Amino acid sequence: MVGMMGKRARQWMRRIGLGMLMSMLAACATAPAAVSIPRSEDLPVVNSRTGEAYRLLIWRPASPPPPDGWPVVYLLDANSVFGMVTDIMNSRSESAGKTGVRPAVVVGIAYPTDAAYDLTRRTRDLTPSVDPQTLPMRPNGQPWSETGGADEFLHFLQQQVKPLVASRLPVNPQQDVLMGHSFGGLFTLHTLLSHPEAFHSYVAGSPSVWFGQGALLQQAKAVMTSGTADTTGRRVLIVTGGDEERLTAAEQAQPDAARRLAWKQGNRMLGNAQEMRTLLAALPGLTVDYREHPGLDHGSVVPMYLYDGLMFALSPTGTASAPR
C-alpha cells in the first residue's frame, strides 16, 4: 500500500512539474525580454532652473578613447532617432581605418515618454523667441503651443548636460557636434548664430527657417553686417529633401490636401535653406556645406540627414567611404 502511494505521488509530482514547466514557457512566450542598445544608458536629469525632467540617452564607442577624449554628438529629438544614430555609429566607426569615421560618444536629449516626440515641449524648447503674430496658421487648424524657449534650452545643454557628460566619460569639448531636424534644425542654426562657440560642428536637417516670418534669416543678416559672431573654425551642414515643398502621395489623398500644399509652399523649406546657406557662407572662417536629396520629403530625409551629418562632423574630409 505504501509503495502504491509512493508511485502515485511521484506521478503527481511529475505532472505538477510538467505543468510548471509549460507555464514558464508560456510566460516567456508572452513576455519577451526588452531589447537594449549595447554600451548605452538612460539617465534622468532635471533642468535646475525650470524643474522640468529630461532623459539623457548616452552611447559610448567600443574602442578605447583617444588621448584627448572622444568627440561628442549632441542629438536632438533622441526619442525618435537615437537608435538610428547609434546603429550608424556602431557600423561606421567600428572600421574607422576604412571608413574615416572617428568613434564618438552620442548624447541624445530626450523627454520622459515612450512616444517618438513630445510635440508640445519640443516646440517650446527648440524655437527662438518671436512675436506670436508672426506664426502662420497651422495646417491642422489648431493654435500654437508655447514657443520661444530656445535660449533657456541652450543654457540647460551648456550648463548641465555637457558637465554631466564630461563627468562620466573622457570626452573632447573642442570636438562636439549639435544635430537637429526641423525645429531642431532651427535651434541648431539659431545656436550657431547666437553662440557659435557653443559647439564645433553644426548639422541642421530641414531647418524650419520659416518660423517667425524668417526671423532666422534676419538674424543671419544682422550677424553678417555687424561681425559680432566669431565663427572661425566652425563647421555647418544643412541637409534637405528635394520634395519638401511638394505633397507626398499619401497627403494628396487627404481631404485637406490643398491646405497642406499651401503650408508647404508658404514655408519655402528649400528656398529658405538655400538662402541660409548663402548667408552663412559669407561669415568669416565658417565652413558651410549643403546637401539636397531628390525624391525625399521632410520626414523621409531624416535617415539621410543623420548619416550625412555624422559623416560631415566625424570624418576628416566631411565625407566617408561606402560600406565594405
PAZAPA-4460 file (N, C-alpha, C; in steps of 0.05 Angstrom, whole numbers, plus 32768, in hexadecimal, padded with zeros to 4 digits):
% residues 324
    n_x    n_y    n_z   ca_x   ca_y   ca_z    c_x    c_y    c_z   seq   type   mol
   8011   7FE8   8000   8000   8000   8000   8011   8019   8000     1      M     A
   8026   8018   8011   8038   802F   8012   8047   8033   7FF8     2      V     A
   804F   801C   7FEC   805D   801E   7FD2   804A   802A   7FBD     3      G     A
   8031   8022   7FBD   801E   802D   7FA9   801A   804A   7FAD     4      M     A
   8018   8054   7FC6   8015   8071   7FCC   802E   8080   7FC2     5      M     A
   8046   8074   7FC6   805E   8082   7FBD   805E   8084   7F9F     6      G     A
   8055   8070   7F91   8054   8071   7F74   8041   8086   7F6A     7      K     A
   8029   8087   7F76   8016   809C   7F6E   8020   80B8   7F74     8      R     A
   802E   80BA   7F8B   8039   80D5   7F92   804D   80DE   7F7D     9      A     A
   805E   80CB   7F75   8072   80D2   7F61   8065   80DA   7F46    10      R     A
   804F   80CC   7F3F   8041   80D3   7F27   8035   80EF   7F28    11      Q     A
   8029   80F5   7F3F   801E   8110   7F43   8034   8126   7F42    12      W     A
   804B   811F   7F4F   8061   8133   7F4E   806B   8138   7F32    13      M     A
   806D   8122   7F22   8076   8126   7F06   8062   8137   7EF7    14      R     A
   8048   8132   7EFC   8033   8142   7EEE   8035   8160   7EF6    15      R     A
   8038   8164   7F10   803A   8180   7F1A   8053   818D   7F0E    16      I     A
   8069   817E   7F0E   8082   818A   7F03   807F   8191   7EE6    17      G     A
   8072   817E   7ED7   806E   8184   7EBA   805C   819C   7EB6    18      L     A
   8047   819E   7EC7   8035   81B5   7EC6   8044   81CF   7ECC    19      G     A
   8055   81CF   7EE0   8064   81E7   7EE6   8077   81EF   7ECF    20      M     A
   8084   81DA   7EC3   8095   81E0   7EAC   8086   81EC   7E95    21      L     A
   806E   81E1   7E8F   805E   81EC   7E79   8056   8209   7E80    22      M     A
   804F   820E   7E99   8047   822A   7EA1   805E   823D   7E9D    23      S     A
   8076   8234   7EA4   808E   8246   7EA2   8094   824C   7E84    24      M     A
   8091   8237   7E73   8096   823B   7E57   8081   824E   7E4B    25      L     A
   8068   824B   7E54   8053   825D   7E4A   8058   827A   7E52    26      A     A
   8062   827D   7E6B   8068   8298   7E75   807E   82A5   7E64    27      A     A
   8092   8294   7E5E   80A8   829F   7E4E   809F   82A7   7E32    28      C     A
   808C   8298   7E27   8082   829D   7E0C   8071   82B7   7E0C    29      A     A
   8063   82BD   7E21   8051   82D4   7E22   805F   82ED   7E2D    30      T     A
   8076   82EA   7E3A   8084   8301   7E46   80A1   8301   7E3D    31      A     A
   80A7   8308   7E24   80C2   8308   7E1A   80D4   831C   7E29    32      P     A
   80ED   8316   7E2A   8100   8329   7E37   8102   8342   7E27    33      A     A
   8106   8358   7E36   8109   8372   7E28   8123   8373   7E19    34      A     A
   8123   8381   7E02   813C   8384   7DF2   814A   839D   7DFC    35      V     A
   8164   839B   7E00   8173   83B2   7E08   818A   83B7   7DF4    36      S     A
   8194   83CF   7DF4   81AA   83D7   7DE2   81C4   83D3   7DF2    37      I     A
   81D6   83C2   7DE8   81EF   83BE   7DF7   81FF   83D8   7DFB    38      P     A
   820C   83D9   7E12   821D   83F0   7E1A   820D   840A   7E1B    39      R     A
   81F5   8408   7E24   81E4   8420   7E27   81D8   8421   7E42    40      S     A
   81D0   8439   7E4A   81C2   843D   7E64   81AD   8453   7E61    41      E     A
   8199   8452   7E72   8183   8464   7E72   8182   8472   7E8C    42      D     A
   818A   848C   7E8D   818D   849B   7EA6   8177   84B0   7EA8    43      L     A
   8169   84B1   7EBF   8157   84C7   7EC4   8166   84E0   7ECC    44      P     A
   815E   84F7   7EC2   816A   8510   7ECA   8154   8526   7ECB    45      V     A
   8156   8538   7EDE   8142   854D   7EE2   8150   8568   7EDD    46      V     A
   8143   8578   7ECD   814D   8594   7EC9   814B   85A2   7EE4    47      N     A
   8161   85AB   7EEF   8162   85B6   7F0A   8153   85D1   7F0B    48      S     A
   8150   85DE   7EF4   8142   85F9   7EF4   8125   85F7   7EF0    49      R     A
   811C   85E2   7EE1   80FF   85E0   7EDB   80F2   85C9   7EE9    50      T     A
   8101   85B6   7EF3   80F6   859F   7F01   80EB   8589   7EEE    51      G     A
   80F0   858C   7ED4   80E4   8579   7EC1   80F7   8562   7EBD    52      E     A
   80EB   854A   7EBA   80FA   8531   7EB7   8101   852B   7E9A    53      A     A
   8119   8520   7E96   8123   8517   7E7C   8130   84FC   7E80    54      Y     A
   8136   84EF   7E6A   8146   84D7   7E6A   815F   84DB   7E59    55      R     A
   8175   84D2   7E62   818E   84D1   7E52   8193   84B5   7E4A    56      L     A
   8193   84B0   7E30   8199   8495   7E25   81B6   8497   7E1C    57      L     A
   81C8   8488   7E29   81E5   848B   7E24   81F0   8470   7E1A    58      I     A
   81FD   8472   7E03   820A   845B   7DF7   8228   8460   7DF4    59      W     A
   8238   844C   7DFB   8255   844F   7DF9   8260   843A   7DE5    60      R     A
   8276   8441   7DD7   8282   842E   7DC4   828E   8416   7DD2    61      P     A
   8293   8401   7DC2   82A0   83E9   7DCD   82BE   83EC   7DD0    62      A     A
   82CA   83FD   7DC0   82E7   8401   7DC0   82EF   8414   7DD7    63      S     A
   8308   8412   7DE0   8312   8424   7DF5   8311   8441   7DEC    64      P     A
   830F   8453   7DFE   830F   8470   7DF6   832B   8478   7DED    65      P     A
   832C   848C   7DDB   8346   8497   7DD3   8352   84A7   7DEB    66      P     A
   836B   84AE   7DEA   8377   84BD   7E00   8368   84D7   7E07    67      P     A
   835D   84E5   7DF4   834F   84FE   7DFA   8331   84FA   7DFE    68      D     A
   8328   84E1   7DFF   830C   84DC   7E04   82FC   84D8   7DEA    69      G     A
   82E4   84CB   7DED   82D3   84C7   7DD6   82C5   84E1   7DCE    70      W     A
   82BF   84E5   7DB4   82AC   84F9   7DAC   8290   84F2   7DB7    71      P     A
   827F   8506   7DB8   8264   8501   7DC3   824F   850C   7DAF    72      V     A
   823C   84FC   7DA8   8225   8504   7D98   820D   8509   7DAA    73      V     A
   8204   8522   7DAB   81EC   8529   7DBA   81D4   8528   7DA7    74      Y     A
   81C2   8516   7DAC   81AD   850F   7D9A   8191   8518   7DA5    75      L     A
   8183   8529   7D96   8169   8531   7D9E   8154   851D   7D94    76      L     A
   813C   851E   7DA0   8126   850B   7D99   8130   84EE   7D9C    77      D     A
   813E   84E8   7DB1   814A   84CE   7DB5   8135   84B8   7DB9    78      A     A
   811D   84BF   7DC3   8108   84AA   7DC6   8104   849C   7DAB    79      N     A
   8106   84AB   7D95   8100   84A1   7D7B   8118   8495   7D6D    80      S     A
   8130   84A0   7D70   8146   8499   7D5D   815F   848E   7D6B    81      V     A
   815F   848B   7D85   8177   8482   7D93   8180   8467   7D89    82      F     A
   816E   8454   7D85   8175   843A   7D7B   8182   843A   7D60    83      G     A
   8177   844B   7D4E   8182   844D   7D33   819F   8458   7D34    84      M     A
   81A4   846C   7D45   81BE   8478   7D46   81D3   8464   7D52    85      V     A
   81CB   8456   7D67   81DE   8443   7D73   81E3   842B   7D60    86      T     A
   81CF   8423   7D50   81D4   840F   7D3C   81E9   8418   7D27    87      D     A
   81E6   8431   7D1E   81F8   843C   7D0A   8214   843E   7D17    88      I     A
   8216   8448   7D2F   8230   844B   7D3C   823D   8430   7D41    89      M     A
   822D   841C   7D49   8238   8402   7D4F   8244   83F5   7D37    90      N     A
   8236   83F8   7D20   823F   83EA   7D07   8255   83FA   7CF9    91      S     A
   8254   8414   7CFA   8268   8424   7CEA   8282   842A   7CFA    92      R     A
   8280   842E   7D14   8298   8434   7D23   82A7   841B   7D2B    93      S     A
   829A   8404   7D29   82A8   83EB   7D31   82C0   83E6   7D1F    94      E     A
   82BE   83EF   7D06   82D5   83EC   7CF3   82DE   8407   7CEB    95      S     A
   82E6   8417   7CFE   82ED   8433   7CF8   8304   8435   7CE4    96      A     A
   8316   8421   7CE4   832C   8422   7CD1   8323   8420   7CB4    97      G     A
   830B   8414   7CAF   8300   8412   7C94   82EC   8428   7C8E    98      K     A
   82DC   842F   7CA2   82C6   8442   7C9D   82CE   845F   7CA1    99      T     A
   82E2   8463   7CB2   82EA   847E   7CB8   82D9   848B   7CCE   100      G     A
   82C7   847C   7CDA   82B4   8487   7CEE   82C0   8482   7D0A   101      V     A
   82C5   8497   7D19   82D1   8494   7D33   82BB   848A   7D47   102      R     A
   82C2   8478   7D59   82B0   8471   7D6F   82A9   848A   7D7F   103      P     A
   8290   848C   7D87   8287   84A3   7D97   8271   849B   7DAA   104      A     A
   826F   84A9   7DC0   8259   84A5   7DD3   8240   84B3   7DC7   105      V     A
   8229   84A6   7DCA   820F   84B1   7DC2   81FF   84B8   7DDB   106      V     A
   81F7   84D0   7DDD   81E6   84D9   7DF4   81CB   84E2   7DE8   107      V     A
   81B7   84D2   7DEC   819C   84D9   7DE3   818C   84E8   7DF8   108      G     A
   8182   84FF   7DF2   8171   850E   7E05   8154   8506   7DFF   109      I     A
   8147   84F8   7E12   812D   84ED   7E0E   811A   84F6   7E24   110      A     A
   8101   84F0   7E21   80EC   84F6   7E35   80E3   84DD   7E43   111      Y     A
   80D8   84DF   7E5B   80CF   84C7   7E6A   80B5   84BC   7E5F   112      P     A
   80B6   84B1   7E47   809F   84A5   7E3A   80A9   848F   7E27   113      T     A
   8097   847C   7E21   809E   8468   7E0D   8095   8470   7DF1   114      D     A
   8088   8487   7DEF   8080   8491   7DD4   8098   849A   7DC5   115      A     A
   8096   849B   7DAA   80AC   84A4   7D9A   80B2   84C2   7D9E   116      A     A
   809D   84D1   7DA4   80A1   84EE   7DA9   808F   84F8   7DBF   117      Y     A
   8099   850B   7DCF   8088   851A   7DE0   8084   8535   7DD2   118      D     A
   806F   8537   7DC2   806B   854D   7DB0   8069   8568   7DBE   119      L     A
   805C   8568   7DD5   8058   8581   7DE4   8073   858B   7DEF   120      T     A
   8082   857A   7DFC   809B   8583   7E08   80B0   8589   7DF4   121      R     A
   80B2   8579   7DDE   80C7   857F   7DCA   80C1   8599   7DBB   122      R     A
   80A7   859F   7DB8   80A0   85B9   7DAB   80AA   85D0   7DBB   123      T     A
   80A7   85CE   7DD5   80B1   85E4   7DE7   80D0   85E3   7DE8   124      R     A
   80DC   85CC   7DED   80F9   85CB   7DF2   8109   85D3   7DD9   125      D     A
   8100   85CD   7DC1   8110   85CF   7DA9   810B   85E9   7D99   126      L     A
   80F9   85FA   7DA2   80F3   8612   7D92   80FC   862B   7DA1   127      T     A
   8108   863D   7D92   8110   8657   7D9E   80F8   8668   7DA3   128      P     A
   80FC   867D   7DB2   80E6   868F   7DB9   80DF   86A1   7DA2   129      S     A
   80C5   86A0   7D9A   80BB   86B1   7D84   809F   86BB   7D8C   130      V     A
   8096   86CF   7D7E   807B   86D9   7D82   8067   86C3   7D79   131      D     A
   8055   86B9   7D8A   8042   86A4   7D82   8032   86AC   7D6A   132      P     A
   802E   86C5   7D65   801F   86CE   7D4E   802C   86C8   7D33   133      Q     A
   8046   86C2   7D35   8055   86BC   7D1C   8053   869E   7D14   134      T     A
   8046   868E   7D25   8044   8671   7D1F   802C   866C   7D0C   135      L     A
   8030   865C   7CF7   801A   8656   7CE5   8006   8643   7CF2   136      P     A
   7FEE   8642   7CE7   7FDA   862F   7CF0   7FE4   8613   7CEB   137      M     A
   7FE3   8602   7D00   7FEC   85E6   7CFD   7FD9   85D7   7CEA   138      R     A
   7FE4   85C4   7CDB   7FD3   85B6   7CC7   7FBC   85A7   7CD3   139      P     A
   7FBE   859F   7CED   7FA8   8591   7CF9   7F94   85A4   7D06   140      N     A
   7F98   85BE   7D03   7F86   85D1   7D0E   7F88   85D6   7D2C   141      G     A
   7F99   85C8   7D3A   7F9C   85CA   7D57   7FAE   85E1   7D5E   142      Q     A
   7FAA   85EE   7D75   7FBB   8604   7D7D   7FD7   85FA   7D84   143      P     A
   7FEA   860C   7D84   8005   8605   7D8B   8008   8601   7DA9   144      W     A
   8017   85ED   7DB1   801E   85EA   7DCE   8035   85FE   7DD4   145      S     A
   803E   85FE   7DEC   8052   8612   7DF5   806C   8610   7DE3   146      E     A
   8077   8626   7DDC   8090   8627   7DCD   80A4   8639   7DDB   147      T     A
   80BC   863B   7DD0   80CF   864F   7DD9   80E2   8646   7DEF   148      G     A
   80E6   862C   7DF4   80F7   8623   7E09   8113   861B   7E01   149      G     A
   811C   8622   7DE9   8136   8619   7DDF   814D   8622   7DF0   150      A     A
   814D   863B   7DF9   8164   8645   7E09   8166   8636   7E24   151      D     A
   814F   8631   7E30   814F   8622   7E49   8159   8606   7E45   152      E     A
   8150   85F9   7E2F   8158   85DE   7E29   8176   85DD   7E24   153      F     A
   8181   85F0   7E16   819E   85F1   7E11   81AD   85F4   7E2B   154      L     A
   81A3   8604   7E3D   81B0   8608   7E57   81B0   85ED   7E66   155      H     A
   819B   85DE   7E65   8199   85C3   7E71   81AE   85B0   7E65   156      F     A
   81B1   85B1   7E4A   81C5   85A0   7E3D   81E1   85A7   7E46   157      L     A
   81E6   85C2   7E47   8201   85CB   7E4C   8209   85C7   7E6A   158      Q     A
   81F6   85CE   7E7C   81FD   85CF   7E98   81F8   85B5   7EA7   159      Q     A
   81E7   85A3   7E9D   81E1   858A   7EAB   81E9   8572   7E9B   160      Q     A
   81E0   8570   7E82   81E4   8558   7E73   8201   8553   7E6D   161      V     A
   820F   8567   7E63   822B   8564   7E5C   823C   855D   7E74   162      K     A
   823A   856A   7E8B   824A   8562   7EA2   8243   8546   7EAC   163      P     A
   822A   853E   7EAA   8223   8523   7EB3   8230   850E   7EA1   164      L     A
   8230   8513   7E87   823D   8500   7E75   825B   84FF   7E7A   165      V     A
   8267   8516   7E7E   8284   8517   7E83   828C   8509   7E9D   166      A     A
   8279   8509   7EB0   827F   84FC   7ECA   827D   84DD   7EC8   167      S     A
   8271   84D3   7EB3   826D   84B6   7EB0   827F   84A9   7E9C   168      R     A
   8288   84B8   7E88   8297   84AD   7E72   82AE   84C0   7E6A   169      L     A
   82C4   84B5   7E60   82DA   84C6   7E56   82D3   84D1   7E3A   170      P     A
   82CB   84EA   7E39   82C2   84F6   7E20   82D3   850F   7E1A   171      V     A
   82D3   8516   7E01   82E2   852E   7DF8   82CE   8545   7DF3   172      N     A
   82CE   8559   7E04   82BB   856F   7E01   82C0   8580   7DE9   173      P     A
   82D8   857D   7DDC   82DE   858C   7DC4   82D5   857E   7DAA   174      Q     A
   82C9   8566   7DAD   82C0   8557   7D96   82A3   854D   7D9B   175      Q     A
   8291   8560   7DA0   8276   8558   7DA5   8264   8561   7D8E   176      D     A
   824E   8554   7D8B   823C   8557   7D74   821F   855B   7D7E   177      V     A
   8210   856D   7D72   81F4   8570   7D77   81E4   8568   7D5F   178      L     A
   81D1   8556   7D62   81C1   854D   7D4B   81A3   854F   7D51   179      M     A
   8194   855B   7D3F   8177   855E   7D43   8168   855F   7D28   180      G     A
   8150   8556   7D27   813F   8556   7D0F   8126   8566   7D13   181      H     A
   811D   8574   7CFF   8105   8584   7CFF   8107   859A   7D14   182      S     A
   80F7   859A   7D29   80FB   85AE   7D3E   8117   85AA   7D4A   183      F     A
   8120   8591   7D4B   813C   858C   7D54   8150   8599   7D42   184      G     A
   814B   8599   7D28   815D   85A7   7D16   815C   85C5   7D1A   185      G     A
   8145   85D0   7D1F   8142   85EC   7D26   8152   85F3   7D3F   186      L     A
   8150   85E2   7D54   815F   85E7   7D6D   817D   85E5   7D67   187      F     A
   8185   85D2   7D57   81A2   85CF   7D51   81AD   85E8   7D44   188      T     A
   819F   85F3   7D30   81A9   860B   7D22   81A7   8624   7D34   189      L     A
   8192   8625   7D44   8190   863C   7D57   81A7   863B   7D6A   190      H     A
   81AF   8624   7D74   81C6   8621   7D86   81DF   862A   7D78   191      T     A
   81E3   8621   7D5F   81FB   8629   7D50   81FD   8647   7D4E   192      L     A
   81E7   8655   7D48   81E7   8671   7D44   81E9   8681   7D5E   193      L     A
   81DE   8677   7D73   81DD   8686   7D8D   81F5   867E   7D9F   194      S     A
   81FD   8665   7D9E   8213   865C   7DAF   8224   8648   7DA0   195      H     A
   8233   8651   7D8B   8242   863F   7D7A   8257   862F   7D89   196      P     A
   8260   8639   7DA0   8274   862B   7DB0   8269   8613   7DBF   197      E     A
   824E   860F   7DBF   8242   85FA   7DCF   824A   85DE   7DC5   198      A     A
   824C   85DB   7DAA   8253   85C1   7D9F   8268   85C5   7D88   199      F     A
   8275   85B0   7D82   8289   85B1   7D6C   827C   85AE   7D51   200      H     A
   8269   859B   7D4E   825C   8595   7D35   823E   8596   7D39   201      S     A
   822F   859F   7D24   8212   85A2   7D26   8206   8593   7D0D   202      Y     A
   81F2   8583   7D12   81E4   8575   7CFD   81C6   857B   7CFF   203      V     A
   81BB   8588   7CEB   819F   8590   7CEB   8190   8581   7CD5   204      A     A
   817F   856F   7CDC   816E   8561   7CC9   8154   8570   7CC5   205      G     A
   814D   8576   7CAC   8134   8583   7CA5   812C   8599   7CB9   206      S     A
   813E   85AD   7CBD   8138   85C1   7CD2   811F   85D1   7CCC   207      P     A
   8110   85D6   7CE1   80F7   85E6   7CDE   80FD   8604   7CDE   208      S     A
   810B   860C   7CC9   8113   8628   7CC7   80FB   863B   7CC4   209      V     A
   80E4   8630   7CBC   80CB   8640   7CB9   80C1   864B   7CD3   210      W     A
   80C9   863F   7CE9   80BD   8646   7D03   80C1   8663   7D09   211      F     A
   80AB   8670   7D12   80AC   868D   7D18   80B2   869E   7D00   212      G     A
   80A5   8696   7CE9   80A9   86A5   7CD0   80C6   86A8   7CC8   213      Q     A
   80D5   8693   7CCB   80F1   8693   7CC3   8103   86A3   7CD5   214      G     A
   80FC   86A2   7CEF   810D   86B2   7D03   812A   86A8   7D03   215      A     A
   812E   868F   7CFD   814A   8684   7CFD   815A   8690   7CE6   216      L     A
   814D   8695   7CCF   815B   86A2   7CB9   8163   86BF   7CC1   217      L     A
   8152   86CC   7CCE   8158   86E7   7CD7   816F   86E7   7CEC   218      Q     A
   816F   86D2   7CFD   8184   86CF   7D10   819F   86CB   7D02   219      Q     A
   819F   86BA   7CED   81B7   86B5   7CDE   81C2   86CE   7CD1   220      A     A
   81AF   86DE   7CC6   81B7   86F7   7CB8   81C3   870A   7CCC   221      K     A
   81B7   870B   7CE4   81C1   871E   7CF9   81DD   8715   7D02   222      A     A
   81E1   86FB   7D05   81FC   86F1   7D0D   8210   86F7   7CF8   223      V     A
   8209   86F3   7CDE   821B   86F8   7CC8   8223   8716   7CC7   224      M     A
   820F   8727   7CCC   8215   8744   7CCA   8226   874E   7CE1   225      T     A
   821F   8744   7CF9   822C   874E   7D12   8247   8741   7D17   226      S     A
   824A   8728   7D0D   8263   871A   7D12   8267   8713   7D2F   227      G     A
   8251   8710   7D3E   8253   870C   7D5B   8258   86EE   7D62   228      T     A
   8252   86DC   7D50   8255   86BF   7D56   826F   86B5   7D4B   229      A     A
   827F   86A9   7D5C   8299   869D   7D53   8294   8680   7D4B   230      D     A
   8292   867C   7D31   828C   8661   7D26   82A5   8654   7D1C   231      T     A
   82BC   865F   7D21   82D5   8654   7D18   82D9   8637   7D22   232      T     A
   82DF   8625   7D0F   82E3   8609   7D17   82CB   85F8   7D1B   233      G     A
   82B3   8605   7D18   829A   85F6   7D1C   8291   85EA   7D01   234      R     A
   8280   85D6   7D02   8277   85C8   7CEA   8259   85C4   7CEC   235      R     A
   824B   85C6   7CD5   822E   85C2   7CD5   8226   85B4   7CBC   236      V     A
   8213   85A1   7CBF   8207   8593   7CA9   81E9   8596   7CAA   237      L     A
   81DD   859C   7C93   81C0   859D   7C91   81B7   8587   7C7D   238      I     A
   81A4   8577   7C85   819A   8561   7C75   817C   8564   7C71   239      V     A
   8173   8561   7C58   8157   8563   7C52   814F   854C   7C3F   240      T     A
   8134   8548   7C3D   8129   8536   7C29   811E   8545   7C12   241      G     A
   8123   853B   7BFA   811A   854A   7BE2   80FD   854D   7BDF   242      G     A
   80ED   853D   7BED   80D0   853E   7BEA   80C2   854C   7C02   243      D     A
   80D1   855C   7C11   80C5   8568   7C2A   80B0   857C   7C24   244      E     A
   80AE   8587   7C0C   8099   859A   7C06   8083   858E   7BF5   245      E     A
   8083   8573   7BF3   806F   8564   7BE5   805F   8552   7BF8   246      R     A
   8047   8549   7BF0   8038   8536   7BFF   8041   851A   7BFA   247      L     A
   8042   850A   7C0E   8046   84ED   7C0A   802D   84E1   7BFE   248      T     A
   8030   84C8   7BF4   8019   84BA   7BE8   8003   84B7   7BFD   249      A     A
   800A   84B1   7C16   7FF6   84AE   7C2B   7FE8   84C8   7C31   250      A     A
   7FF7   84DF   7C31   7FEB   84F9   7C37   7FD8   8501   7C20   251      E     A
   7FDF   84FA   7C08   7FCD   8501   7BF1   7FB2   84F5   7BF4   252      Q     A
   7FB0   84DE   7C01   7F96   84D1   7C04   7F86   84DB   7C1B   253      A     A
   7F90   84ED   7C2B   7F82   84F7   7C43   7F6F   850E   7C3B   254      Q     A
   7F59   8511   7C4A   7F46   8527   7C44   7F52   8543   7C48   255      P     A
   7F67   8546   7C58   7F73   8560   7C5D   7F8C   8564   7C4C   256      D     A
   7F8D   8556   7C35   7FA6   8557   7C25   7FAC   8574   7C1C   257      A     A
   7F98   8583   7C15   7F9E   859F   7C0B   7FAA   85B0   7C21   258      A     A
   7F9F   85AD   7C3A   7FAA   85BD   7C50   7FC6   85B4   7C57   259      R     A
   7FCB   859A   7C56   7FE6   8590   7C5B   7FFA   8599   7C46   260      R     A
   7FF2   859A   7C2D   8004   85A3   7C18   800A   85C1   7C1C   261      L     A
   7FF6   85D1   7C23   7FFA   85ED   7C28   800E   85F1   7C3F   262      A     A
   800C   85E1   7C53   801E   85E2   7C6A   803B   85DD   7C61   263      W     A
   803F   85C7   7C52   805A   85C0   7C49   8066   85D5   7C36   264      K     A
   8056   85DF   7C24   8061   85F3   7C11   8066   860D   7C1F   265      Q     A
   8055   8614   7C32   8059   862D   7C41   8072   862C   7C52   266      G     A
   8079   8614   7C5C   8091   8612   7C6D   80AB   8612   7C5E   267      N     A
   80AB   860D   7C44   80C3   860E   7C34   80DB   8600   7C40   268      R     A
   80D7   85E7   7C47   80ED   85D8   7C55   8106   85D8   7C44   269      M     A
   8104   85D4   7C2A   811C   85D3   7C1A   8127   85EF   7C14   270      L     A
   8116   8601   7C0D   811F   861D   7C07   812C   862A   7C1F   271      G     A
   811F   8626   7C37   812B   8632   7C4F   8145   8625   7C56   272      N     A
   8147   860B   7C54   8160   85FD   7C5A   8177   8606   7C48   273      A     A
   8170   8609   7C2F   8185   8612   7C1C   818E   862F   7C21   274      Q     A
   817A   8640   7C28   8181   865B   7C2F   8192   865C   7C49   275      E     A
   818C   864B   7C5C   819B   864A   7C74   81B8   8641   7C6F   276      M     A
   81BB   862D   7C5D   81D6   8624   7C55   81E6   863C   7C4A   277      R     A
   81DA   864C   7C39   81E8   8663   7C2D   81F1   8677   7C42   278      T     A
   81DF   867C   7C55   81E5   868F   7C6A   81FC   8685   7C7C   279      L     A
   81FA   866B   7C83   820E   8660   7C95   8229   865F   7C87   280      L     A
   8229   865A   7C6D   8243   8659   7C5E   8252   8673   7C5F   281      A     A
   8244   8689   7C65   8251   86A3   7C66   825E   86A8   7C82   282      A     A
   8259   8697   7C95   8265   869B   7CB0   8282   8692   7CB0   283      L     A
   8294   86A2   7CBB   82B1   869C   7CB9   82B8   8682   7CC9   284      P     A
   82C8   8671   7CBC   82D3   865A   7CC9   82BF   8643   7CCD   285      G     A
   82A7   8645   7CC3   8292   8630   7CC7   8292   861E   7CAE   286      L     A
   8295   8604   7CB3   8293   85F0   7C9D   8275   85E9   7C9A   287      T     A
   826B   85EC   7C82   824E   85E8   7C7D   824A   85D3   7C67   288      V     A
   8239   85BF   7C6C   8232   85AB   7C58   8214   85A9   7C57   289      D     A
   820A   85A2   7C3F   81ED   859F   7C3B   81E8   8587   7C2A   290      Y     A
   81D5   8576   7C32   81CF   855E   7C23   81B1   855B   7C20   291      R     A
   81A8   8556   7C08   818B   8552   7C02   8187   8537   7BF6   292      E     A
   8174   8528   7C01   816F   850C   7BF8   8155   850B   7BE7   293      H     A
   8158   8508   7BCD   8140   8507   7BBC   812D   84F0   7BC4   294      P     A
   8113   84F5   7BC2   8100   84E0   7BC7   80F9   84DC   7BE4   295      G     A
   8105   84EA   7BF7   80FF   84E7   7C13   80F1   8500   7C1D   296      L     A
   80DE   84FC   7C30   80CF   8512   7C3B   80D9   8518   7C57   297      D     A
   80CA   8528   7C65   80D2   8532   7C80   80D7   851B   7C93   298      H     A
   80C7   8506   7C92   80CA   84F0   7CA5   80DD   84DB   7C9B   299      G     A
   80DB   84D4   7C81   80EC   84BE   7C77   8109   84C5   7C74   300      S     A
   8110   84DE   7C76   812C   84E6   7C74   813B   84E2   7C8E   301      V     A
   812D   84DD   7CA4   813A   84DB   7CBE   8151   84C7   7CBF   302      V     A
   814E   84AE   7CB5   8165   849C   7CB6   817D   84A6   7CA7   303      P     A
   8179   84B4   7C90   818F   84BE   7C81   819C   84D6   7C8F   304      M     A
   818C   84E7   7C9C   8197   84FD   7CAB   81A9   84F3   7CC1   305      Y     A
   81A0   84DD   7CCE   81B0   84D2   7CE4   81CB   84C7   7CD9   306      L     A
   81C9   84B7   7CC4   81E1   84AC   7CB8   81F4   84C2   7CAE   307      Y     A
   81E9   84D4   7C9E   81FA   84EA   7C94   8207   84FA   7CAA   308      D     A
   81F7   84FF   7CBF   8201   850F   7CD5   8218   8502   7CE4   309      G     A
   8216   84E8   7CE9   822B   84DA   7CF7   8244   84D9   7CE6   310      L     A
   8241   84D4   7CCC   8258   84D3   7CBA   8265   84EE   7CB9   311      M     A
   8255   8503   7CB7   8260   851F   7CB5   8270   8526   7CCE   312      F     A
   8265   851F   7CE5   8270   8528   7CFE   8288   8517   7D08   313      A     A
   8288   84FD   7D01   829B   84EA   7D0D   82B0   84DF   7CFA   314      L     A
   82AF   84E6   7CE1   82C4   84DE   7CCE   82D4   84F6   7CC6   315      S     A
   82EE   84F2   7CC2   8300   850A   7CBE   82F8   851A   7CA5   316      P     A
   82ED   850E   7C91   82E6   851C   7C78   82C9   8524   7C77   317      T     A
   82B9   851C   7C8B   829C   8522   7C8A   828C   850D   7C7A   318      G     A
   829A   84F9   7C6F   828C   84E3   7C62   8299   84C9   7C6B   319      T     A
   828C   84B3   7C65   8297   8499   7C6D   8294   8485   7C56   320      A     A
   82A5   8471   7C56   82A4   845C   7C41   828B   844B   7C44   321      S     A
   8283   843E   7C2F   826C   842C   7C2F   8271   8414   7C41   322      A     A
   825C   8407   7C4C   825F   83F0   7C5E   826F   83DA   7C4F   323      P     A
   827F   83CB   7C5E   828E   83B4   7C53   8289   839B   7C64   324      R     A
***
